[in-house]
């Protein structure tokens, strides 16, 4: 299984965050872990979700953006749905 990381956009893009939330709610994943912190001048939040046994990590980090990391088919599917789901 190929693991892929994609940066969806800026961490402060509230429209993007809402579209991502909508897509995730419709896919009904299990939230396994949520980590939040500050490292120097950077804030970060990491979510670990499980979709049918496959783990997806979502990172929201200052200066990095909103990223998805997981199996390439899952990452591509979510990324495409977020892009198509304009609010």
N, C-alpha and C positions, 0 to 999 in steps of 0.2 A: 504494500500500500504506500503510495507516494504522499508525503506530507508537503503541504504548500502553505506559504504565508502571503497574504495580500493586504495592502494598506488601502482601506476604503476612502479615506479622506481625513480632514482635520479633526482633531479632538474637540474643538469648540463648535463644530457644525451641528447645531441642535436639530435641524431638519434631517440630517443623515442619521443621527442617533434615534430619532423617532421612527424613521423608516426601518432601521435595523431592529428596533424593539417590535414593530409590527410583524416583520418577517419571522422573528424568533417565536413570538406568541402563537402565530399560525402553525409553526412547525412543532410546537409543544415539547421542547427538550427538557431534560432533567438538569437543574442547576446543581453541580457538585461542590463548587467552591467559589467564594468571592474574596479577593484580597485587595485592600486599598492602602495606599501609603504615599509618603513624600520622601524623595531622595534628592537632596540639594534643592534646586529650583524646579524640579519636575514632580508633578503629581501623576499617580498612576492608579488604575483600577484594572484588575484581571478577573475575568469570569471563566470558569471551566464548566462547560455543558457537555452532556452526553446525549447523542442522537442514535438510537438503535445500536448501542454498544460502541459508537465511534465518538471520540473526544474532540471537542472544538474549544479552542482558547481564544477569547476576545480580550484584547488589550486596548485600553484607552490611556494614552500617555502624552504628556506635554512634549511638544517639539517632534513627536513621532507620528501621532495621529491615532486613528482607530484601525486596528489590524485584526485579521482573522487568521488562525493557524490550525490546521487539521488536515484530514484526508482531502486530497485535491478535488475529488468530485463533490464533496460536501461544501468545501470552501467556494468552489465555482458556483454551485447551486445557490448558496446564500448570497454571494456577491451579486449574481445576476438578478436575483429577486429584489435585492435592495436597490439596485440601479433602476429596475423597472417600476418600482413602487414609489412614484412621485406623489408627495402629499399636496 
